[in-house]
Amino acid sequence: MEALTQLEEKNIIDVVILDVKMPDFNGISTLKKIKTKNPLVEFIMLTGYATIHSAVEALKSGAFDYLTKPFELNGLIAKAKQAATKKKMREAKILDVRMKPYISNVNAMN
């Protein structure tokens, strides 16, 4: 619960690693909820109960990847780095699109 509050209050999180089945939360529902408010945040879903249905639903809902337990920690770290890079690239593209009108106006004046 505290992690969700941090995510809503601060826009500094690049990647969320989330279990599909948690005691008080459904991981995929949580992913969908967070994505509506923070669409650029990337998610890596973990599960010990993998099904094709949950994997497809997680990926369609915006998960970067879906890993089954047990997993290699180095593999998870590599995936998290890839996901963070993807988020930063998307942020850079958005900034570029937002800046184009200003850059075009400056060039037109010269």
Chimera marker file (.cmm) of the C-alpha trace (Angstrom):
<marker_set name="trace">
<marker id="1" x="0.000" y="0.000" z="0.000" r="1" g="1" b="0" radius="0.5"/>
<marker id="2" x="2.823" y="2.424" z="0.852" r="1" g="1" b="0" radius="0.5"/>
<marker id="3" x="4.462" y="1.717" z="-2.497" r="1" g="1" b="0" radius="0.5"/>
<marker id="4" x="1.241" y="2.722" z="-4.305" r="1" g="1" b="0" radius="0.5"/>
<marker id="5" x="1.143" y="5.967" z="-2.331" r="1" g="1" b="0" radius="0.5"/>
<marker id="6" x="4.774" y="6.719" z="-3.230" r="1" g="1" b="0" radius="0.5"/>
<marker id="7" x="4.039" y="6.037" z="-6.877" r="1" g="1" b="0" radius="0.5"/>
<marker id="8" x="1.064" y="8.391" z="-6.880" r="1" g="1" b="0" radius="0.5"/>
<marker id="9" x="2.839" y="11.189" z="-5.001" r="1" g="1" b="0" radius="0.5"/>
<marker id="10" x="6.189" y="11.122" z="-6.767" r="1" g="1" b="0" radius="0.5"/>
<marker id="11" x="6.941" y="10.741" z="-10.438" r="1" g="1" b="0" radius="0.5"/>
<marker id="12" x="10.417" y="9.293" z="-9.970" r="1" g="1" b="0" radius="0.5"/>
<marker id="13" x="9.775" y="5.569" z="-10.367" r="1" g="1" b="0" radius="0.5"/>
<marker id="14" x="10.799" y="4.003" z="-13.664" r="1" g="1" b="0" radius="0.5"/>
<marker id="15" x="10.085" y="0.314" z="-13.104" r="1" g="1" b="0" radius="0.5"/>
<marker id="16" x="7.700" y="-1.583" z="-10.835" r="1" g="1" b="0" radius="0.5"/>
<marker id="17" x="8.269" y="-5.258" z="-10.117" r="1" g="1" b="0" radius="0.5"/>
<marker id="18" x="4.936" y="-6.727" z="-9.169" r="1" g="1" b="0" radius="0.5"/>
<marker id="19" x="3.724" y="-10.203" z="-8.279" r="1" g="1" b="0" radius="0.5"/>
<marker id="20" x="0.636" y="-11.408" z="-10.113" r="1" g="1" b="0" radius="0.5"/>
<marker id="21" x="-0.860" y="-12.905" z="-6.928" r="1" g="1" b="0" radius="0.5"/>
<marker id="22" x="-0.562" y="-10.974" z="-3.670" r="1" g="1" b="0" radius="0.5"/>
<marker id="23" x="-2.493" y="-11.418" z="-0.422" r="1" g="1" b="0" radius="0.5"/>
<marker id="24" x="-4.526" y="-8.209" z="-0.676" r="1" g="1" b="0" radius="0.5"/>
<marker id="25" x="-4.079" y="-7.256" z="-4.342" r="1" g="1" b="0" radius="0.5"/>
<marker id="26" x="-4.407" y="-8.707" z="-7.797" r="1" g="1" b="0" radius="0.5"/>
<marker id="27" x="-1.180" y="-7.783" z="-9.571" r="1" g="1" b="0" radius="0.5"/>
<marker id="28" x="-2.719" y="-7.306" z="-13.008" r="1" g="1" b="0" radius="0.5"/>
<marker id="29" x="-5.511" y="-5.115" z="-11.626" r="1" g="1" b="0" radius="0.5"/>
<marker id="30" x="-2.884" y="-3.092" z="-9.773" r="1" g="1" b="0" radius="0.5"/>
<marker id="31" x="-0.857" y="-2.721" z="-12.976" r="1" g="1" b="0" radius="0.5"/>
<marker id="32" x="-3.934" y="-1.436" z="-14.833" r="1" g="1" b="0" radius="0.5"/>
<marker id="33" x="-4.748" y="1.030" z="-12.057" r="1" g="1" b="0" radius="0.5"/>
<marker id="34" x="-1.226" y="2.428" z="-11.917" r="1" g="1" b="0" radius="0.5"/>
<marker id="35" x="-0.941" y="2.600" z="-15.722" r="1" g="1" b="0" radius="0.5"/>
<marker id="36" x="-4.011" y="4.858" z="-15.901" r="1" g="1" b="0" radius="0.5"/>
<marker id="37" x="-2.259" y="7.469" z="-13.741" r="1" g="1" b="0" radius="0.5"/>
<marker id="38" x="1.362" y="6.741" z="-14.716" r="1" g="1" b="0" radius="0.5"/>
<marker id="39" x="1.332" y="5.358" z="-18.267" r="1" g="1" b="0" radius="0.5"/>
<marker id="40" x="5.087" y="5.586" z="-18.768" r="1" g="1" b="0" radius="0.5"/>
<marker id="41" x="6.012" y="3.449" z="-15.752" r="1" g="1" b="0" radius="0.5"/>
<marker id="42" x="7.205" y="0.026" z="-16.859" r="1" g="1" b="0" radius="0.5"/>
<marker id="43" x="6.167" y="-3.191" z="-15.106" r="1" g="1" b="0" radius="0.5"/>
<marker id="44" x="7.784" y="-6.558" z="-14.727" r="1" g="1" b="0" radius="0.5"/>
<marker id="45" x="5.278" y="-9.118" z="-13.525" r="1" g="1" b="0" radius="0.5"/>
<marker id="46" x="6.390" y="-12.123" z="-11.466" r="1" g="1" b="0" radius="0.5"/>
<marker id="47" x="4.426" y="-15.271" z="-10.795" r="1" g="1" b="0" radius="0.5"/>
<marker id="48" x="4.771" y="-18.712" z="-9.359" r="1" g="1" b="0" radius="0.5"/>
<marker id="49" x="1.465" y="-19.688" z="-10.982" r="1" g="1" b="0" radius="0.5"/>
<marker id="50" x="2.004" y="-18.910" z="-14.648" r="1" g="1" b="0" radius="0.5"/>
<marker id="51" x="-0.835" y="-19.357" z="-17.084" r="1" g="1" b="0" radius="0.5"/>
<marker id="52" x="-1.041" y="-18.323" z="-20.697" r="1" g="1" b="0" radius="0.5"/>
<marker id="53" x="-4.137" y="-16.276" z="-19.870" r="1" g="1" b="0" radius="0.5"/>
<marker id="54" x="-2.432" y="-14.236" z="-17.131" r="1" g="1" b="0" radius="0.5"/>
<marker id="55" x="0.690" y="-13.729" z="-19.246" r="1" g="1" b="0" radius="0.5"/>
<marker id="56" x="-1.342" y="-12.441" z="-22.193" r="1" g="1" b="0" radius="0.5"/>
<marker id="57" x="-3.472" y="-10.240" z="-19.937" r="1" g="1" b="0" radius="0.5"/>
<marker id="58" x="-0.397" y="-8.764" z="-18.224" r="1" g="1" b="0" radius="0.5"/>
<marker id="59" x="1.333" y="-7.985" z="-21.519" r="1" g="1" b="0" radius="0.5"/>
<marker id="60" x="-1.837" y="-6.564" z="-23.091" r="1" g="1" b="0" radius="0.5"/>
<marker id="61" x="-2.269" y="-4.397" z="-19.985" r="1" g="1" b="0" radius="0.5"/>
<marker id="62" x="1.150" y="-2.875" z="-20.510" r="1" g="1" b="0" radius="0.5"/>
<marker id="63" x="3.644" y="-5.072" z="-18.686" r="1" g="1" b="0" radius="0.5"/>
<marker id="64" x="7.178" y="-4.896" z="-20.061" r="1" g="1" b="0" radius="0.5"/>
<marker id="65" x="7.760" y="-8.554" z="-19.224" r="1" g="1" b="0" radius="0.5"/>
<marker id="66" x="6.289" y="-11.530" z="-17.385" r="1" g="1" b="0" radius="0.5"/>
<marker id="67" x="8.673" y="-13.802" z="-15.493" r="1" g="1" b="0" radius="0.5"/>
<marker id="68" x="8.012" y="-17.086" z="-13.743" r="1" g="1" b="0" radius="0.5"/>
<marker id="69" x="9.412" y="-18.043" z="-10.370" r="1" g="1" b="0" radius="0.5"/>
<marker id="70" x="12.012" y="-19.123" z="-9.665" r="1" g="1" b="0" radius="0.5"/>
<marker id="71" x="14.010" y="-16.679" z="-11.744" r="1" g="1" b="0" radius="0.5"/>
<marker id="72" x="17.641" y="-15.651" z="-11.944" r="1" g="1" b="0" radius="0.5"/>
<marker id="73" x="18.261" y="-12.420" z="-10.051" r="1" g="1" b="0" radius="0.5"/>
<marker id="74" x="20.729" y="-11.213" z="-12.690" r="1" g="1" b="0" radius="0.5"/>
<marker id="75" x="18.085" y="-11.819" z="-15.342" r="1" g="1" b="0" radius="0.5"/>
<marker id="76" x="15.561" y="-9.759" z="-13.396" r="1" g="1" b="0" radius="0.5"/>
<marker id="77" x="18.087" y="-6.949" z="-12.946" r="1" g="1" b="0" radius="0.5"/>
<marker id="78" x="18.838" y="-6.991" z="-16.686" r="1" g="1" b="0" radius="0.5"/>
<marker id="79" x="15.113" y="-6.838" z="-17.490" r="1" g="1" b="0" radius="0.5"/>
<marker id="80" x="14.652" y="-3.937" z="-15.051" r="1" g="1" b="0" radius="0.5"/>
<marker id="81" x="17.493" y="-2.025" z="-16.741" r="1" g="1" b="0" radius="0.5"/>
<marker id="82" x="15.927" y="-2.659" z="-20.166" r="1" g="1" b="0" radius="0.5"/>
<marker id="83" x="12.549" y="-1.485" z="-18.905" r="1" g="1" b="0" radius="0.5"/>
<marker id="84" x="14.063" y="1.682" z="-17.379" r="1" g="1" b="0" radius="0.5"/>
<marker id="85" x="15.847" y="2.418" z="-20.655" r="1" g="1" b="0" radius="0.5"/>
<marker id="86" x="12.578" y="1.996" z="-22.556" r="1" g="1" b="0" radius="0.5"/>
<marker id="87" x="10.826" y="4.444" z="-20.215" r="1" g="1" b="0" radius="0.5"/>
<marker id="88" x="13.595" y="7.021" z="-20.543" r="1" g="1" b="0" radius="0.5"/>
<marker id="89" x="13.525" y="6.723" z="-24.359" r="1" g="1" b="0" radius="0.5"/>
<marker id="90" x="9.754" y="7.278" z="-24.386" r="1" g="1" b="0" radius="0.5"/>
<marker id="91" x="10.140" y="10.313" z="-22.117" r="1" g="1" b="0" radius="0.5"/>
<marker id="92" x="12.810" y="11.714" z="-24.456" r="1" g="1" b="0" radius="0.5"/>
<marker id="93" x="10.504" y="11.255" z="-27.466" r="1" g="1" b="0" radius="0.5"/>
<marker id="94" x="7.685" y="13.045" z="-25.666" r="1" g="1" b="0" radius="0.5"/>
<marker id="95" x="9.987" y="15.931" z="-24.768" r="1" g="1" b="0" radius="0.5"/>
<marker id="96" x="11.207" y="16.098" z="-28.359" r="1" g="1" b="0" radius="0.5"/>
<marker id="97" x="7.636" y="16.287" z="-29.685" r="1" g="1" b="0" radius="0.5"/>
<marker id="98" x="6.764" y="18.993" z="-27.158" r="1" g="1" b="0" radius="0.5"/>
<marker id="99" x="9.847" y="21.049" z="-28.069" r="1" g="1" b="0" radius="0.5"/>
<marker id="100" x="9.458" y="20.875" z="-31.891" r="1" g="1" b="0" radius="0.5"/>
<marker id="101" x="7.029" y="23.833" z="-32.187" r="1" g="1" b="0" radius="0.5"/>
<marker id="102" x="9.405" y="26.046" z="-30.207" r="1" g="1" b="0" radius="0.5"/>
<marker id="103" x="12.463" y="24.948" z="-32.144" r="1" g="1" b="0" radius="0.5"/>
<marker id="104" x="10.621" y="25.398" z="-35.469" r="1" g="1" b="0" radius="0.5"/>
<marker id="105" x="9.577" y="28.939" z="-34.492" r="1" g="1" b="0" radius="0.5"/>
<marker id="106" x="13.140" y="29.894" z="-33.591" r="1" g="1" b="0" radius="0.5"/>
<marker id="107" x="14.458" y="28.556" z="-36.919" r="1" g="1" b="0" radius="0.5"/>
<marker id="108" x="11.722" y="30.395" z="-38.845" r="1" g="1" b="0" radius="0.5"/>
<marker id="109" x="12.757" y="33.693" z="-37.248" r="1" g="1" b="0" radius="0.5"/>
<marker id="110" x="16.393" y="33.326" z="-38.367" r="1" g="1" b="0" radius="0.5"/>
<link id1="1" id2="2" r="1" g="1" b="0" radius="0.2"/>
<link id1="2" id2="3" r="1" g="1" b="0" radius="0.2"/>
<link id1="3" id2="4" r="1" g="1" b="0" radius="0.2"/>
<link id1="4" id2="5" r="1" g="1" b="0" radius="0.2"/>
<link id1="5" id2="6" r="1" g="1" b="0" radius="0.2"/>
<link id1="6" id2="7" r="1" g="1" b="0" radius="0.2"/>
<link id1="7" id2="8" r="1" g="1" b="0" radius="0.2"/>
<link id1="8" id2="9" r="1" g="1" b="0" radius="0.2"/>
<link id1="9" id2="10" r="1" g="1" b="0" radius="0.2"/>
<link id1="10" id2="11" r="1" g="1" b="0" radius="0.2"/>
<link id1="11" id2="12" r="1" g="1" b="0" radius="0.2"/>
<link id1="12" id2="13" r="1" g="1" b="0" radius="0.2"/>
<link id1="13" id2="14" r="1" g="1" b="0" radius="0.2"/>
<link id1="14" id2="15" r="1" g="1" b="0" radius="0.2"/>
<link id1="15" id2="16" r="1" g="1" b="0" radius="0.2"/>
<link id1="16" id2="17" r="1" g="1" b="0" radius="0.2"/>
<link id1="17" id2="18" r="1" g="1" b="0" radius="0.2"/>
<link id1="18" id2="19" r="1" g="1" b="0" radius="0.2"/>
<link id1="19" id2="20" r="1" g="1" b="0" radius="0.2"/>
<link id1="20" id2="21" r="1" g="1" b="0" radius="0.2"/>
<link id1="21" id2="22" r="1" g="1" b="0" radius="0.2"/>
<link id1="22" id2="23" r="1" g="1" b="0" radius="0.2"/>
<link id1="23" id2="24" r="1" g="1" b="0" radius="0.2"/>
<link id1="24" id2="25" r="1" g="1" b="0" radius="0.2"/>
<link id1="25" id2="26" r="1" g="1" b="0" radius="0.2"/>
<link id1="26" id2="27" r="1" g="1" b="0" radius="0.2"/>
<link id1="27" id2="28" r="1" g="1" b="0" radius="0.2"/>
<link id1="28" id2="29" r="1" g="1" b="0" radius="0.2"/>
<link id1="29" id2="30" r="1" g="1" b="0" radius="0.2"/>
<link id1="30" id2="31" r="1" g="1" b="0" radius="0.2"/>
<link id1="31" id2="32" r="1" g="1" b="0" radius="0.2"/>
<link id1="32" id2="33" r="1" g="1" b="0" radius="0.2"/>
<link id1="33" id2="34" r="1" g="1" b="0" radius="0.2"/>
<link id1="34" id2="35" r="1" g="1" b="0" radius="0.2"/>
<link id1="35" id2="36" r="1" g="1" b="0" radius="0.2"/>
<link id1="36" id2="37" r="1" g="1" b="0" radius="0.2"/>
<link id1="37" id2="38" r="1" g="1" b="0" radius="0.2"/>
<link id1="38" id2="39" r="1" g="1" b="0" radius="0.2"/>
<link id1="39" id2="40" r="1" g="1" b="0" radius="0.2"/>
<link id1="40" id2="41" r="1" g="1" b="0" radius="0.2"/>
<link id1="41" id2="42" r="1" g="1" b="0" radius="0.2"/>
<link id1="42" id2="43" r="1" g="1" b="0" radius="0.2"/>
<link id1="43" id2="44" r="1" g="1" b="0" radius="0.2"/>
<link id1="44" id2="45" r="1" g="1" b="0" radius="0.2"/>
<link id1="45" id2="46" r="1" g="1" b="0" radius="0.2"/>
<link id1="46" id2="47" r="1" g="1" b="0" radius="0.2"/>
<link id1="47" id2="48" r="1" g="1" b="0" radius="0.2"/>
<link id1="48" id2="49" r="1" g="1" b="0" radius="0.2"/>
<link id1="49" id2="50" r="1" g="1" b="0" radius="0.2"/>
<link id1="50" id2="51" r="1" g="1" b="0" radius="0.2"/>
<link id1="51" id2="52" r="1" g="1" b="0" radius="0.2"/>
<link id1="52" id2="53" r="1" g="1" b="0" radius="0.2"/>
<link id1="53" id2="54" r="1" g="1" b="0" radius="0.2"/>
<link id1="54" id2="55" r="1" g="1" b="0" radius="0.2"/>
<link id1="55" id2="56" r="1" g="1" b="0" radius="0.2"/>
<link id1="56" id2="57" r="1" g="1" b="0" radius="0.2"/>
<link id1="57" id2="58" r="1" g="1" b="0" radius="0.2"/>
<link id1="58" id2="59" r="1" g="1" b="0" radius="0.2"/>
<link id1="59" id2="60" r="1" g="1" b="0" radius="0.2"/>
<link id1="60" id2="61" r="1" g="1" b="0" radius="0.2"/>
<link id1="61" id2="62" r="1" g="1" b="0" radius="0.2"/>
<link id1="62" id2="63" r="1" g="1" b="0" radius="0.2"/>
<link id1="63" id2="64" r="1" g="1" b="0" radius="0.2"/>
<link id1="64" id2="65" r="1" g="1" b="0" radius="0.2"/>
<link id1="65" id2="66" r="1" g="1" b="0" radius="0.2"/>
<link id1="66" id2="67" r="1" g="1" b="0" radius="0.2"/>
<link id1="67" id2="68" r="1" g="1" b="0" radius="0.2"/>
<link id1="68" id2="69" r="1" g="1" b="0" radius="0.2"/>
<link id1="69" id2="70" r="1" g="1" b="0" radius="0.2"/>
<link id1="70" id2="71" r="1" g="1" b="0" radius="0.2"/>
<link id1="71" id2="72" r="1" g="1" b="0" radius="0.2"/>
<link id1="72" id2="73" r="1" g="1" b="0" radius="0.2"/>
<link id1="73" id2="74" r="1" g="1" b="0" radius="0.2"/>
<link id1="74" id2="75" r="1" g="1" b="0" radius="0.2"/>
<link id1="75" id2="76" r="1" g="1" b="0" radius="0.2"/>
<link id1="76" id2="77" r="1" g="1" b="0" radius="0.2"/>
<link id1="77" id2="78" r="1" g="1" b="0" radius="0.2"/>
<link id1="78" id2="79" r="1" g="1" b="0" radius="0.2"/>
<link id1="79" id2="80" r="1" g="1" b="0" radius="0.2"/>
<link id1="80" id2="81" r="1" g="1" b="0" radius="0.2"/>
<link id1="81" id2="82" r="1" g="1" b="0" radius="0.2"/>
<link id1="82" id2="83" r="1" g="1" b="0" radius="0.2"/>
<link id1="83" id2="84" r="1" g="1" b="0" radius="0.2"/>
<link id1="84" id2="85" r="1" g="1" b="0" radius="0.2"/>
<link id1="85" id2="86" r="1" g="1" b="0" radius="0.2"/>
<link id1="86" id2="87" r="1" g="1" b="0" radius="0.2"/>
<link id1="87" id2="88" r="1" g="1" b="0" radius="0.2"/>
<link id1="88" id2="89" r="1" g="1" b="0" radius="0.2"/>
<link id1="89" id2="90" r="1" g="1" b="0" radius="0.2"/>
<link id1="90" id2="91" r="1" g="1" b="0" radius="0.2"/>
<link id1="91" id2="92" r="1" g="1" b="0" radius="0.2"/>
<link id1="92" id2="93" r="1" g="1" b="0" radius="0.2"/>
<link id1="93" id2="94" r="1" g="1" b="0" radius="0.2"/>
<link id1="94" id2="95" r="1" g="1" b="0" radius="0.2"/>
<link id1="95" id2="96" r="1" g="1" b="0" radius="0.2"/>
<link id1="96" id2="97" r="1" g="1" b="0" radius="0.2"/>
<link id1="97" id2="98" r="1" g="1" b="0" radius="0.2"/>
<link id1="98" id2="99" r="1" g="1" b="0" radius="0.2"/>
<link id1="99" id2="100" r="1" g="1" b="0" radius="0.2"/>
<link id1="100" id2="101" r="1" g="1" b="0" radius="0.2"/>
<link id1="101" id2="102" r="1" g="1" b="0" radius="0.2"/>
<link id1="102" id2="103" r="1" g="1" b="0" radius="0.2"/>
<link id1="103" id2="104" r="1" g="1" b="0" radius="0.2"/>
<link id1="104" id2="105" r="1" g="1" b="0" radius="0.2"/>
<link id1="105" id2="106" r="1" g="1" b="0" radius="0.2"/>
<link id1="106" id2="107" r="1" g="1" b="0" radius="0.2"/>
<link id1="107" id2="108" r="1" g="1" b="0" radius="0.2"/>
<link id1="108" id2="109" r="1" g="1" b="0" radius="0.2"/>
<link id1="109" id2="110" r="1" g="1" b="0" radius="0.2"/>
</marker_set>
